[in-house]
Amino acid sequence: MQVALPGGGLVDYTSKSQRVRIATEAWAESNLYCPNRNSPVLDPAAAGTPVIDFTCPKCAATYQLKSQSSAFARRIVDAAYSSMARASIEDRTPNLYALHYHLSEWTVENIILIPRVLGNREAKTARANGASRRMGGLQHSAARNPPRRKNQHRFE
């Protein structure tokens, strides 16, 4: 697995966030795989596809990529709340690849896979700040603290 983020094709983008998005998506396309069917590749979703960034060509499992420069903590900032909530209701919640990158070194520091079964609707909460509410944002808390249901035990 390559840890360096690709740098080619970024001169057309002036925003740092655009450059990072393009680089992390290109890195993911070259390095991520589907553990469900042991597929060595994932196909990128069409641009603008809500909630889904990649699909497995063997089993059609869906994946969303979330990238950030700081280490992941209790919550992962995720896609627009309404789109993700709709996907959850329709049982289309994707698996989540959470990628932590080092901005100044332009490398991938860590990547974790959160299975779709942890992405239930109860694990999602709308962001509290005003700008995020206007954008319809949400936070995904399933990574570290999945909600417990009746008769469900937590093993740690």
N, C-alpha and C positions, 0 to 999 in steps of 0.2 A: 504494500500500500504506500502510495506517495504521500508525503506530508506537506510538500510545498504547494501552495495555491498557484494555479496558472496565472500568468501575467499578460498573455497575449490577447489582443483585441480589446483592451481596456481604454485605449487613447480616445475613443469616441465618446466616453462617458466623463462628465465633469464632476458628478456627485460621488463622494466617497462611498455612500451607501449603495449606489448603483454598481460601482466597481466591485465592491464586496459581494453583492448578490450575484453578479455575472461570474465572478471567480469561484465562489463556493458552489454554485450550481454546476459549473464546468468540472470542478473537482469531484463533486458527487457523481456526476454522470460517468466519470472515468474510474471511480473507486468503490462506489456502493454496490451492494448486491442484495438479492432476496434470500433470506435464510429459510423461508417457507418451502421453497422448491429447489434450493441450492442453485439458483440461477446466478451466474457470475456477472450479470449486467442488469441494469434497470433502464427502461425506456423513459425519456423525458415526456411529460404531459405537454399538451399544446399550451402555448402562452396564454395566460389569462384564465386557465382552468381553476375554478374555485376549489380550495382546500387540498388539491392533489398536485404534487410536483413530479412524481415518478410512478411508473407502473411496472410490475414484473411481467415480462413477455411469456413466462411459463404458466403462472397461476393467476394473473390479473390482480394480485395484491397491490394495494395503493400505498404510497408513501408521501409524507410531507417533510420538507427540509426546513429546519429553523436554525439559523446561524447567529452567533453573537460573539463579540470580542471579550466579554467578561465570562467567568466561569458560571455555569448554571447553578442556580440555588433552588429554593423551594418551588419557584414558579418559572414557567417558560412562557414568554410572550408568544402568542399564537395568532392565527388568522382572524379575520373579522368574526365577531361572535355569532352573528346571524347565520353566516355561511357554515361555520363549524357546528352550531347547534342544529341546523337543518340536516347536515350530514349525519350527526349523531342520531337524530330521530329516525332517519331513513336507514340506519345501520350501515352507513358508508364512511364511518370514521377511519381515516388512514392510519397506518403505522407512522410513528414520528421519529425521524432521525434528528437529533439535536447536536449540532456541530459548534464547537468552541474553537475560535481561531485566534492567533496572535497577530495583531494588526501590524506592528512595526517589523516583525520578522516574516510576515506574509506566509504563515504556516498553519496547518491544522494542529491544534493542541490536543483535542479530545473529541470523540464522537460516541454518542450512546443511542441505542435503539429502544424506543418505548413502544411496546406492542399495542395494537389498536384496542385490545380489550381493556386497557387502562384509560382509554380516551372516551369514556362514557360522559354523558351530559352532566352528571353530578360533579365531575371533576373540573368543570369549566366555570369560571366566574368572570363577569364583565369587569374590565379594568375600572378603577375608581376615579382616576383623574379626568378632568374635563376634556382635554384634547383627545384622549383615548375613547371617551364616550362618543364624541362627535364622529370619530373614525370607526366606531363599532368594534373596538378591540376587545380581546379577552385574554385571560391568563389561564394556562393549563397547569393544574397542580397535581396531576396524576403521577408525575415523575418520582416524587418522593413520598407523597402522602395520599395514596388512593383512598377514596371514601369507602367506609365499611358499610356493608348492608346487614340486615338482620341475620343473625346466626353466622356471620362471617368473622373469622378470627384472624388476627394479625400475627404473623410469625416474623420475628426479627433476629 
